[in-house]
């Protein structure tokens, strides 16, 4: 699932993340939860989101096997490059969306 939140304020982005986390913990969900990819405004927004989300999930005891969250910028998403996504659990490693 790709969420284009490049024109949203941090409060809205964090609220959407909280909704996704709550939904992923719903006992009615069967199978592996889909990868959630956030497209944000710029590198500053991306970095802040990655660090806050990593902290939040770590405090909840969640890891990449529980919920895969990726992020990139709108500029990077529009480029021809494939390795523009960053994982919350590997902050400084770029990857492709479908890896």
N, C-alpha and C positions, 0 to 999 in steps of 0.2 A: 504494500500500500504506500503510495507516494502522496505526501501532503505538501502542497505549495503554500507556505506561510511567509513568503518573502515580503509581504506588505503588512504583516501583523506585528503588534507590539509584544514584548516578552511575556506579559501577563497572559495574553491569549494563547501563545505558544505553550506556556507551562500548563495552562488549564487543559488544553487539548492532550498534552502528554499525560497528565494525571488521569484523564478519562480513558486513555488507551491502556495505561497500566492497570487501572481498576477492571477494565474489560478483559484484559489478558489473564487476570486472576480469577475470573468468573469460572465457577466449577462446571458450568454447562458447556464450556468450550471443548470440543473434541479435536485431538491431534495437535500438531505443532502450530503455534501462533505465527501468523505471517510476519515477515520483516516489515518494519515501519520506517519509512525514509522521509526525513524532513528536509525541505528545500527552504533555506533561509536567505535573508537579505544580503549579508556580507560576511567576511571572515570573522569580524568581531562578534557578530551574533552567533555564528557557528561555534566559535571557541567557547563563548559563555554557555551556550546550550549544552555542548559536550561535557564540560566540567560539572555543571549543575546536575545534569542528568546522571552522569557517572556516580556522583556523590549520592544522589537520591536512590538509585538502584542498589548501590553498595550498602547503604543503610538499611534497605529492605531485604538484603540477602539474596538479591537477584543477580544472575550473570547472563552471558550471551546465550546459554542454552535455554534460559527461561524466556528471554525477550530480546530480539535483535533490533536495535535502533541505530539507524545510519543518518548522517546529515551531510549536506553540501550547500553551496551558495547558488543563487539563481544564475550568476554568471558562469560558474563551473558546469552547472547542469545543462546550460545552453551550448556548451562547447562540444567539440568532437571527441574530447578525451574520455576514456572509459573509467579510469581510476581516479575519480573525483570525490568519492564517498569516504567518509570517516565513520568508524564505529565508536560507539560510546565505550566499548571495552578494549579498544586499541586506538587510543586518541591520536597518535602520531603516525598511523599507518593508513595510507590511502588504498582504496580497493574499488572494484567495480560493483555495480548494484546487484548483479546476479551471481556473485561469487559465493 
